[in-house]
Amino acid sequence: MDEITGHKADENAVTKEEQWIQVGSNRQMQKTTEGWQLRVLWKNGTTTWEWLRNLKESNPVKVAEYAIAQGIAKEPAFAWWVPFVLRKRDRYISAVGTRYQKRTHKFGIEVPKTVMRAYEIDRETGTDFWAKAIEKEMLHVRPAFEVQDRGKSAPCSFMFSNSSIE
């Protein structure tokens, strides 16, 4: 997904009047995303309408930031989860970094953390296994990346992430 470019709600969307429900002696917000769709521009240039429930699960931070930017975060379909996601955003990002540090070996074979280390392992062992693996992986993932020119700043919703080749 490149970016979210639009949104719409149909007649099934919960209105602000229907937002609160009585559960026993308590009033609670309805936890539903029913009736909302977001228009997504994909990396390959195509645009599709996707259900909010799917995008909320796959890209919660990006959807929450879009809702804030468009002024729809107080709508019932967003109000019950957007504040939580934004408060937890930094924790989600740090969790990705923690996972990065966990493994150094699998099945007795060193798993490199960087491309440079992968090539060093190939030189040390006299093989080209890691070079072939990197070449194969990049063939499939390269279309998903948008390489920025030097000096050009990233869009405001982008965040820097250390990455590995695991």
Buried (B, 14 or more C-beta within 10 A) or exposed (E): BBBBEEBEBEEEBBEEEEBEEEEEEEEEEBEBBBBBBBBBBEEEEEEEEBEBEBBBEEBBBBBBBBBBEBEBBEBBBBBBBBBEBBEBBEEEEEEEEEEBEEEEEEEEEBBBBEBEBBBEBBEEEEEEEBBEBBEEEEEEEEEEEEEEEEEEEEEEEEEEEEEBBE
